[in-house]
Amino acid sequence: MKRKNEHLPHEIAIDGEVGKLTAYTKKRKPVVATFDAMDRPLLEKFHHWRAVWSNEFDCQLVESKDLNDEHAVRTPVAAAILGCSPNAPIRHLNGDILDNRRTNLEIYDVKTQPNEYVVNDGWVEMILKDRYGRPVGTCYFDQDDLNLVTDGHIWRKKSRPTGQPYVVNTEGRLLAYLLLGVDDGFVTYINKNPLDNSRKNLRLEALPKA
């Protein structure tokens, strides 16, 4: 007899060139992930497909939970199909995390993908993305700094332990440092918004002496 919160066994069905993997939540609600029919053998290598809620994606996703050397390994459908690490940053091109056809999947390398910019009258918006290529914020700076900011740099949004956001390039250099031409020091954002990197909003203060 099934325990109250135990996942029901998954089901796999093929309809022409498309396969459907039906997995269940703990409340026995079905969640269907689609895939290319030819990839069925890759999914059948895993035995315990289940539907779980993902806070990172804010939706239900389908993953396996199999034991490897007595440790549970959770593998999303996309990772099983691409044969990559379960933690690889796989991007679903149409935004549907349950659509796991190969044409909808790519391993996204945020360190090699140029930022997107929107040029306005005197200022620029920089679109910041997460490891899956999803927009997670916007940074602002003066239009006169556009060439400096884009010259070989790719920028990411990070957060301090306090939750305060900041912007660094792939080498870890703070955007404000680049704009101010320094390598260290304490930056004060006058309007208290560290995503506003317009020159009038930046003030550099010396580090306190030890």
Secondary structure, DSSP 8 states (H G I E B T S, - for coil): ---TT-----EEEEETTEEEEEEE-TT--EEEEEEEGGGHHHHTT---EEEEEETTTTEEEEEEEEEETTEEEEEEHHHHHHT--TTS-EEETTS-TTB--GGGEEE--TTTS--EEEE-SSEEEEEEE-TTS-EEEEEEEEGGGHHHHHSS--EEEEE-TTS-EEEEETT--BHHHHHHT-SSSEEEETTS-TTB--GGGEEEE-----
